[in-house]
């Protein structure tokens, strides 16, 4: 089981279906369209409307000064923090193409943080990109991506997705430890506490947004 941050565009129609399919396969997925159960929209739509910049935004004629004003808005900072926390809590990124600059920044950050990054290209016409070779895989078939995601991640529990920096906790036993390179003690059969109501999995989550 992976904890996946899907990085993509609001315009990519494949994103909702991919979230659904990955969850059905047992993965925990951050959905930027519905973080923490909310039904969100592109943050820039609301911000530009509040600053009377909707027309400039729609016509892509915003100035640098316009963008400075947008970055100062509270909802922009809150949305950034929410996404940033989810990136840190994930162990895997799927860069779902086609998408824009922000998604590529997210994928680059997560690769630099030592997390797995896979590219799934759903573009009708592919744009070659040399630097995709820095990531862990480039796919245009979902079945190939699914196989890659099923590979265990050393240091990440394959059952609950915990890690050393984000362990499980039981008040009578304490934090989990490694039974295998990808299985924590609290999910192993020996202790039998995986489903104990007192067991808290991934106690250091800051996003609380993986469903």
NUFI-745231 format. One line per 10 residues: number of its first residue (from 1); their letters; for each residue x, y, z of N, C-alpha, C. Coordinates in Angstrom, 1 decimal. Layout:
! residues N
NUM = a = X:Y:Z:X:Y:Z:X:Y:Z; ... .
END
This chain:
! residues 211
1 = xxxxxxxxxx = 0.8:-1.2:0.0:0.0:0.0:0.0:0.9:1.2:0.0; 0.7:2.1:-1.0:1.4:3.3:-1.1:0.6:4.5:-0.6; 1.2:5.6:-0.2:0.5:6.8:0.1:0.9:7.8:-1.0; -0.1:8.0:-1.9:0.2:8.6:-3.2:-0.3:10.1:-3.3; 0.6:10.9:-3.8:0.2:12.3:-4.1:0.1:12.4:-5.6; -1.1:12.6:-6.2:-1.2:12.7:-7.6:-1.1:14.2:-7.9; 0.0:14.5:-8.7:0.2:15.9:-9.1:-0.2:16.1:-10.6; -1.2:16.9:-10.8:-1.8:17.1:-12.1:-2.5:18.4:-12.2; -3.2:18.6:-13.4:-3.9:19.8:-13.7:-5.3:19.7:-13.4; -6.0:20.8:-13.1:-7.4:20.9:-12.9:-8.1:20.5:-14.3 .
11 = xxxxxxxxxx = -7.4:20.7:-15.3:-7.9:20.5:-16.7:-7.8:19.0:-17.1; -7.0:18.2:-16.3:-6.8:16.8:-16.7:-8.0:16.0:-16.3; -8.8:15.5:-17.3:-10.0:14.8:-17.0:-9.8:13.4:-16.5; -8.5:12.9:-16.5:-8.2:11.6:-16.1:-8.0:11.5:-14.6; -7.8:12.7:-13.9:-7.4:12.7:-12.5:-8.4:12.0:-11.6; -9.7:12.4:-11.7:-10.7:11.7:-10.8:-10.8:10.2:-10.9; -10.7:9.7:-12.1:-10.8:8.3:-12.3:-9.5:7.6:-11.8; -8.3:8.2:-11.9:-7.1:7.6:-11.4:-7.2:7.5:-9.9; -7.7:8.6:-9.2:-7.9:8.6:-7.8:-8.7:7.4:-7.4; -9.8:7.2:-8.0:-10.8:6.2:-7.7:-10.1:4.8:-7.9 .
21 = xxxxxxxxxx = -9.4:4.6:-9.0:-8.9:3.3:-9.3:-7.7:2.9:-8.3; -6.9:3.9:-8.0:-5.8:3.6:-7.0:-6.4:3.3:-5.7; -7.4:4.0:-5.2:-8.0:3.7:-3.9:-8.6:2.3:-3.9; -9.2:1.9:-5.0:-9.8:0.5:-5.1:-8.7:-0.6:-5.0; -7.5:-0.2:-5.4:-6.4:-1.1:-5.3:-5.7:-1.1:-4.0; -6.3:-0.4:-3.0:-5.8:-0.4:-1.7:-4.8:0.7:-1.3; -4.5:1.6:-2.2:-3.6:2.7:-1.9:-4.3:3.9:-1.3; -3.6:4.6:-0.5:-4.2:5.9:0.0:-3.7:7.0:-0.9; -4.7:7.9:-1.3:-4.4:8.9:-2.3:-4.9:10.2:-1.8; -4.0:11.2:-2.1:-4.4:12.6:-1.8:-5.0:13.2:-3.1 .
31 = xxxxxxxxxx = -6.3:13.7:-2.9:-7.0:14.2:-4.0:-7.1:15.7:-3.9; -6.4:16.4:-4.7:-6.3:17.9:-4.6:-7.6:18.6:-4.9; -8.5:17.8:-5.6:-9.9:18.4:-5.9:-10.8:18.3:-4.7; -10.5:17.3:-3.8:-11.4:17.1:-2.6:-10.5:16.9:-1.3; -9.6:17.8:-1.0:-8.8:17.6:0.2:-9.6:17.6:1.4; -9.3:16.6:2.3:-10.1:16.5:3.6:-11.6:16.5:3.3; -12.0:15.9:2.2:-13.4:15.8:1.9:-14.1:17.0:1.3; -13.4:18.1:1.2:-14.0:19.3:0.6:-14.1:19.2:-0.9; -15.1:19.9:-1.5:-15.2:20.0:-2.9:-14.6:21.3:-3.3; -13.3:21.3:-3.7:-12.5:22.5:-4.0:-12.6:22.9:-5.4 .
41 = xxxxxxxxxx = -12.1:24.1:-5.7:-11.9:24.5:-7.1:-10.6:25.2:-7.2; -10.2:25.5:-8.4:-8.9:26.2:-8.6:-8.8:27.4:-7.7; -7.8:27.5:-6.9:-7.7:28.6:-5.9:-7.6:30.0:-6.6; -7.0:30.0:-7.8:-6.8:31.3:-8.5:-8.1:31.9:-9.0; -9.1:31.0:-9.2:-10.4:31.6:-9.7:-11.1:32.5:-8.6; -11.0:32.0:-7.4:-11.6:32.8:-6.3:-10.8:34.0:-6.0; -9.4:33.8:-6.0:-8.5:34.9:-5.6:-8.6:36.1:-6.6; -8.6:35.7:-7.9:-8.7:36.8:-8.9:-10.0:37.5:-8.9; -11.1:36.7:-8.6:-12.4:37.4:-8.5:-12.4:38.4:-7.3; -11.8:38.0:-6.2:-11.8:38.9:-5.1:-10.9:40.2:-5.3 .
51 = xxxxxxxxxx = -10.0:40.1:-6.2:-9.1:41.2:-6.5:-9.5:41.9:-7.9; -10.7:41.6:-8.4:-11.1:42.1:-9.7:-10.2:41.9:-10.8; -9.6:40.7:-10.8:-8.6:40.3:-11.8:-9.1:39.1:-12.7; -10.4:38.8:-12.6:-10.9:37.6:-13.3:-10.6:37.7:-14.8; -10.9:38.8:-15.4:-10.7:39.0:-16.8:-9.3:38.8:-17.2; -8.4:39.4:-16.5:-7.0:39.3:-16.8:-6.5:37.9:-16.6; -7.0:37.2:-15.6:-6.6:35.8:-15.4:-7.1:34.9:-16.6; -8.4:35.1:-17.0:-8.9:34.3:-18.0:-8.2:34.5:-19.4; -7.7:35.8:-19.6:-7.1:36.1:-20.8:-5.5:35.9:-20.7; -5.1:35.4:-19.6:-3.7:35.2:-19.3:-2.8:36.5:-19.6 .
61 = xxxxxxxxxx = -3.3:37.6:-19.0:-2.6:38.9:-19.2:-2.3:39.5:-17.8; -2.2:38.6:-16.8:-1.8:39.1:-15.4:-0.4:39.7:-15.5; -0.2:40.8:-14.7:1.2:41.3:-14.5:1.8:40.7:-13.3; 3.1:41.0:-13.2:3.9:40.5:-12.0:3.3:41.2:-10.7; 2.9:42.4:-10.8:2.3:43.1:-9.7:1.0:42.4:-9.3; 0.2:42.0:-10.3:-1.0:41.3:-10.0:-0.8:40.0:-9.2; 0.3:39.3:-9.7:0.6:38.0:-9.0:1.1:38.3:-7.6; 1.8:39.3:-7.4:2.3:39.7:-6.0:1.1:39.8:-5.1; 0.1:40.5:-5.5:-1.1:40.7:-4.7:-1.8:39.4:-4.5; -1.9:38.5:-5.5:-2.5:37.2:-5.3:-1.8:36.3:-4.3 .
71 = xxxxxxxxxx = -0.5:36.4:-4.3:0.3:35.5:-3.3:0.1:36.0:-1.9; -0.3:37.2:-1.6:-0.6:37.7:-0.3:-1.9:37.2:0.3; -2.8:36.7:-0.5:-4.1:36.3:0.0:-4.0:35.1:0.9; -4.8:35.1:2.0:-4.7:34.1:3.0:-5.1:32.7:2.4; -6.1:32.6:1.5:-6.5:31.3:1.0:-5.4:30.7:0.1; -4.5:31.5:-0.5:-3.4:31.0:-1.3:-2.4:30.3:-0.4; -2.1:31.0:0.7:-1.1:30.4:1.7:-1.6:29.2:2.3; -2.9:29.2:2.6:-3.5:28.0:3.2:-3.5:26.8:2.3; -3.9:27.1:1.0:-3.9:26.0:0.0:-2.5:25.4:-0.2; -1.5:26.3:-0.2:-0.1:25.9:-0.4:0.3:25.0:0.8 .
81 = xxxxxxxxxx = 0.0:25.4:2.0:0.4:24.6:3.2:-0.3:23.3:3.2; -1.5:23.2:2.7:-2.3:21.9:2.7:-1.6:21.0:1.7; -1.3:21.5:0.5:-0.6:20.6:-0.5:0.8:20.2:-0.1; 1.5:21.2:0.5:2.9:20.9:0.9:2.9:19.8:2.0; 2.0:19.9:3.0:2.0:18.9:4.0:1.7:17.5:3.4; 0.8:17.5:2.5:0.4:16.2:1.8:1.6:15.6:1.1; 2.4:16.5:0.4:3.6:16.0:-0.3:4.5:15.4:0.7; 4.7:16.0:1.8:5.6:15.5:2.8:5.1:14.2:3.5; 3.8:14.0:3.6:3.3:12.8:4.2:3.2:11.6:3.2; 3.3:11.9:1.9:3.2:10.9:0.9:4.6:10.2:0.8 .
91 = xxxxxxxxxx = 4.6:8.9:0.3:5.8:8.3:-0.1:6.0:8.2:-1.6; 5.0:8.5:-2.3:5.0:8.3:-3.8:4.3:9.5:-4.5; 4.8:9.9:-5.6:4.2:10.9:-6.4:3.9:10.3:-7.8; 2.7:10.6:-8.3:2.3:10.3:-9.7:2.1:11.6:-10.4; 3.0:11.9:-11.3:2.9:13.1:-12.2:2.0:12.7:-13.3; 0.8:13.2:-13.3:-0.2:12.8:-14.3:-0.2:13.8:-15.4; 0.3:13.5:-16.6:0.3:14.4:-17.7:-0.9:14.2:-18.6; -1.4:15.3:-19.2:-0.7:16.6:-19.3:-1.0:17.5:-18.1; -0.1:18.3:-17.7:-0.2:19.2:-16.6:0.8:20.3:-16.7; 0.8:21.3:-15.8:1.6:22.5:-15.9:2.8:22.6:-15.0 .
101 = xxxxxxxxxx = 3.2:23.8:-14.8:4.4:24.1:-14.1:4.4:23.7:-12.6; 3.2:24.0:-12.0:3.1:23.7:-10.5:3.3:22.2:-10.3; 2.7:21.4:-11.1:2.8:19.9:-10.9:4.2:19.4:-11.1; 4.9:20.0:-12.0:6.3:19.6:-12.2:7.2:20.1:-11.0; 6.9:21.2:-10.5:7.6:21.6:-9.2:7.3:20.7:-8.1; 6.1:20.2:-7.9:5.8:19.3:-6.9:6.5:18.0:-7.1; 6.5:17.5:-8.3:7.2:16.2:-8.6:8.7:16.3:-8.3; 9.3:17.5:-8.7:10.7:17.7:-8.5:11.0:17.8:-7.0; 10.2:18.4:-6.3:10.4:18.5:-4.8:10.4:17.1:-4.2; 9.4:16.3:-4.6:9.2:15.0:-4.0:10.4:14.1:-4.3 .
111 = xxxxxxxxxx = 10.9:14.2:-5.6:12.0:13.4:-6.0:13.2:13.8:-5.2; 13.4:15.1:-5.0:14.5:15.6:-4.2:14.4:15.2:-2.7; 13.2:15.0:-2.2:13.0:14.5:-0.9:13.2:13.0:-0.7; 13.6:12.3:-1.8:13.8:10.9:-1.8:12.6:10.0:-1.9; 11.5:10.6:-2.4:10.3:9.8:-2.6:10.2:9.3:-4.1; 9.5:8.2:-4.2:9.3:7.7:-5.6:8.4:8.6:-6.4; 8.8:8.8:-7.7:8.0:9.7:-8.6:7.9:8.9:-9.9; 6.6:8.7:-10.3:6.3:8.0:-11.6:5.5:9.0:-12.4; 5.8:8.9:-13.7:5.1:9.7:-14.7:4.1:8.9:-15.4; 2.8:9.3:-15.5:1.8:8.6:-16.3:1.3:9.6:-17.3 .
121 = xxxxxxxxxx = 1.6:9.3:-18.6:1.3:10.3:-19.6:0.1:9.9:-20.4; -1.0:10.7:-20.2:-2.3:10.5:-20.9:-2.4:11.4:-22.1; -1.4:12.1:-22.5:-1.5:13.1:-23.5:-1.7:12.4:-24.9; -2.5:13.1:-25.7:-2.8:12.6:-27.1:-1.5:12.7:-27.9; -0.8:13.8:-27.7:0.5:14.0:-28.4:1.5:14.2:-27.4; 2.5:13.4:-27.3:3.5:13.4:-26.3:4.6:14.5:-26.5; 5.0:15.2:-25.5:6.1:16.1:-25.5:7.3:15.5:-24.9; 8.4:15.3:-25.7:9.6:14.7:-25.1:10.2:15.6:-24.0; 10.6:15.0:-22.9:11.3:15.7:-21.8:12.4:14.9:-21.3; 13.6:15.4:-21.5:14.8:14.7:-21.1:14.8:14.4:-19.6 .
131 = xxxxxxxxxx = 14.4:15.4:-18.7:14.6:15.3:-17.3:13.6:14.3:-16.6; 12.7:13.7:-17.4:11.8:12.7:-16.8:12.7:11.4:-16.5; 13.9:11.4:-17.0:14.8:10.3:-16.7:15.3:10.4:-15.2; 15.1:11.5:-14.6:15.4:11.6:-13.2:14.4:10.9:-12.3; 13.2:10.6:-12.8:12.2:10.0:-12.0:12.3:8.5:-12.1; 11.4:7.8:-11.4:11.5:6.3:-11.2:10.8:5.5:-12.3; 10.1:6.2:-13.2:9.5:5.5:-14.3:8.6:6.4:-15.1; 8.5:6.1:-16.4:7.6:6.9:-17.3:6.7:5.9:-18.0; 5.4:6.1:-17.9:4.4:5.1:-18.4:3.3:5.8:-19.1; 2.8:5.1:-20.1:1.6:5.6:-20.8:0.4:4.6:-20.7 .
141 = xxxxxxxxxx = 0.7:3.5:-20.0:-0.3:2.5:-19.7:-0.5:2.4:-18.2; -1.7:2.5:-17.7:-2.0:2.4:-16.3:-1.6:1.1:-15.7; -1.7:0.0:-16.5:-1.3:-1.3:-15.9:0.2:-1.4:-15.6; 1.0:-0.7:-16.3:2.4:-0.7:-16.0:2.7:0.2:-14.8; 1.9:1.3:-14.6:2.1:2.1:-13.4:1.6:1.3:-12.2; 0.5:0.6:-12.3:0.0:-0.2:-11.2:1.1:-1.2:-10.7; 1.8:-1.9:-11.6:2.8:-2.9:-11.3:3.9:-2.2:-10.5; 4.3:-1.0:-11.0:5.4:-0.3:-10.3:5.0:0.1:-8.9; 3.7:0.6:-8.7:3.3:1.0:-7.4:3.2:-0.1:-6.4; 3.0:-1.4:-6.9:2.8:-2.5:-6.0:4.2:-3.0:-5.5 .
151 = xxxxxxxxxx = 5.3:-2.5:-6.0:6.6:-2.9:-5.5:6.8:-2.3:-4.1; 7.2:-3.1:-3.1:7.4:-2.6:-1.8:8.4:-1.5:-1.7; 8.2:-0.6:-0.8:9.2:0.5:-0.6:10.0:0.2:0.7; 11.3:-0.1:0.7:12.0:-0.3:1.9:11.8:0.9:2.9; 11.5:0.6:4.1:11.4:1.7:5.1:10.0:2.3:5.1; 9.1:1.7:4.3:7.7:2.1:4.3:6.8:0.9:4.5; 5.9:0.8:5.5:5.1:-0.4:5.7:4.2:-0.6:4.6; 4.2:-1.8:4.0:3.3:-2.1:2.8:1.8:-2.2:3.2; 1.5:-2.3:4.5:0.2:-2.4:5.0:-0.5:-1.1:5.3; 0.2:-0.3:6.2:-0.4:1.0:6.6:0.3:2.2:6.1 .
161 = xxxxxxxxxx = 1.5:2.0:5.5:2.2:3.2:4.9:3.0:4.0:5.9; 3.3:3.5:7.1:4.0:4.2:8.1:5.5:4.2:7.7; 6.3:5.0:8.4:7.8:5.0:8.2:8.4:5.4:9.5; 9.7:5.5:9.5:10.4:5.9:10.8:10.0:7.3:11.2; 9.8:8.2:10.3:9.5:9.5:10.7:8.0:9.7:10.9; 7.2:8.6:10.6:5.7:8.7:10.7:5.2:7.3:11.2; 5.6:6.9:12.5:5.4:5.6:12.9:3.9:5.3:13.4; 3.7:4.1:13.7:2.4:3.7:14.4:2.7:3.7:15.9; 1.6:3.8:16.7:1.7:3.9:18.1:0.6:3.2:18.8; 1.0:2.4:19.9:0.0:1.8:20.7:0.4:2.1:22.2 .
171 = xxxxxxxxxx = -0.6:2.6:23.0:-0.2:3.1:24.3:0.4:2.0:25.2; 0.2:0.7:25.0:0.8:-0.3:25.9:2.1:-0.8:25.3; 2.3:-0.6:24.0:3.5:-1.2:23.4:4.5:-0.1:22.9; 3.9:1.1:22.6:4.8:2.2:22.1:4.8:2.2:20.6; 5.9:2.8:20.0:6.0:2.9:18.6:6.3:1.6:17.9; 6.0:1.5:16.6:6.2:0.3:15.9:7.7:0.2:15.6; 8.2:-1.0:15.2:9.5:-1.2:14.7:9.4:-2.1:13.5; 10.5:-2.4:12.8:10.5:-3.2:11.6:10.6:-4.7:11.8; 9.5:-5.4:11.3:9.6:-6.8:11.3:10.3:-7.3:10.0; 10.0:-6.5:8.9:10.6:-6.8:7.6:11.0:-5.4:7.1 .
181 = xxxxxxxxxx = 11.7:-5.3:6.0:12.1:-4.0:5.4:10.8:-3.2:5.0; 9.7:-3.9:4.7:8.5:-3.1:4.4:7.3:-3.6:5.1; 7.5:-4.0:6.4:6.4:-4.4:7.3:6.7:-4.0:8.7; 5.8:-3.1:9.3:6.0:-2.7:10.7:5.4:-3.7:11.7; 5.9:-3.6:12.9:5.5:-4.6:13.9:4.0:-4.5:14.2; 3.5:-3.3:14.2:2.1:-3.2:14.5:1.1:-3.7:13.5; 1.6:-3.9:12.3:0.8:-4.6:11.2:1.2:-6.0:11.0; 2.2:-6.5:11.7:2.6:-7.9:11.6:1.7:-8.8:12.4; 1.5:-10.0:12.0:0.6:-10.9:12.7:1.0:-11.2:14.1; 2.4:-11.1:14.4:2.9:-11.6:15.7:2.2:-10.8:16.9 .
191 = xxxxxxxxxx = 2.1:-9.5:16.7:1.5:-8.7:17.8:-0.1:-8.7:17.7; -0.6:-8.8:16.5:-2.0:-8.8:16.3:-2.8:-7.5:16.7; -2.1:-6.4:16.6:-2.7:-5.1:17.0:-3.1:-4.2:15.9; -2.9:-4.6:14.6:-3.2:-3.7:13.5:-4.6:-3.1:13.6; -5.6:-3.9:14.0:-7.0:-3.4:14.0:-7.4:-3.0:15.4; -6.5:-3.0:16.4:-6.8:-2.7:17.7:-7.3:-1.2:17.7; -8.4:-0.9:18.3:-8.9:0.5:18.4:-7.8:1.5:19.0; -6.9:1.0:19.8:-5.9:1.8:20.5:-4.7:2.1:19.6; -4.6:1.3:18.5:-3.5:1.5:17.6:-3.7:2.7:16.7; -2.8:3.6:16.7:-2.8:4.8:15.8:-1.7:4.6:14.7 .
201 = xxxxxxxxxx = -2.2:4.5:13.5:-1.2:4.4:12.4:-0.8:5.7:11.9; 0.5:5.8:11.5:1.0:7.1:10.9:0.7:8.3:11.8; 1.2:8.3:13.0:0.8:9.3:14.0:1.3:10.7:13.7; 2.3:10.8:12.8:2.9:12.1:12.5:2.3:12.8:11.3; 1.2:12.3:10.8:0.6:12.9:9.6:0.3:14.4:9.9; 0.6:15.2:9.0:0.3:16.7:9.2:-0.9:17.1:8.3; -1.1:16.2:7.3:-2.2:16.6:6.3:-3.5:15.9:6.6; -3.5:14.7:7.2:-4.7:14.0:7.5:-5.7:13.9:6.3; -5.1:13.8:5.1:-5.9:13.9:3.9:-5.8:12.7:3.0; -5.2:11.7:3.5:-5.1:10.5:2.6:-6.2:9.5:2.9 .
211 = x = -7.0:9.3:1.9:-8.2:8.4:2.0:-8.0:7.1:1.2 .
END
